[in-house]
């Protein structure tokens, strides 16, 4: 990964074969990530972008031939435009490590055009996997778990392959542990509609343990998930092992006028 992302990009500044090797490296990295994780359509999209590293020589049946001797004005325009893009991207990189209000003003001017970006999906990579589990109860003592279609829930359930599909609800659930419950307004709305029994919201779930009658109480709790070892998998058939961390939300209920 470090070789492909930090060293191989410099090959783009040389001949077409050098660029082609870089393009193959980029696509190969996306393929390896695809085999080991679920990033919805992101790997496919990045692989498509990597095709620009290949000249028309490699795809003569797709791309038309270009002039062997482009005009001086054409070369000059591309050089000026390319230099501008490189300069602005360097400013963006500098501003990332050394923030300054002057640089930010300049970048804000071009922000609506989405031309110069950090190009990073995740600013910080986590080392632990926390999952938010939604549970309902009729008496506040016995709790039943709502099951999602794709995200981890039961420890014996195999992780699902979703790419290139992006399950929006399950994807958003993954980000919940990174912020306090009070800051998650969309999650507040989701819990409200689960308590209310809104059919369109309940359809987003794999299993509703309460059927047509919503529970009286609802809560969200946090677990730490880890993959089982091969030995644990052989013994009990579980793909995951999870440890209870604590409550993520308070116990919620609806006023009688709303729930009715």
Secondary structure, DSSP 4 states (H G I P E B T S, - for coil): -HIIIIIGGGGGGS-HHHHHHHHHHHHHHHHHHHHH---TTHHHHHHHHGGGGS-GGGGTTTSPP--SS--HHHHHHHHHHHHHHHHHHHHHHHHHHS--HHHHHHHHHHHTTT-S----S-SS--SSEEEEEEEEESSSSS-EE-EESSS--STTSPPPP-TT---HHHHHHHHGGGS-GGG-HHHHHHHHHHHHT-HHHHTTEEE-TTTTS--SEEEEEEEEEEEPPHHHHHHH--SEEEEEEEESS--B---HHHH-
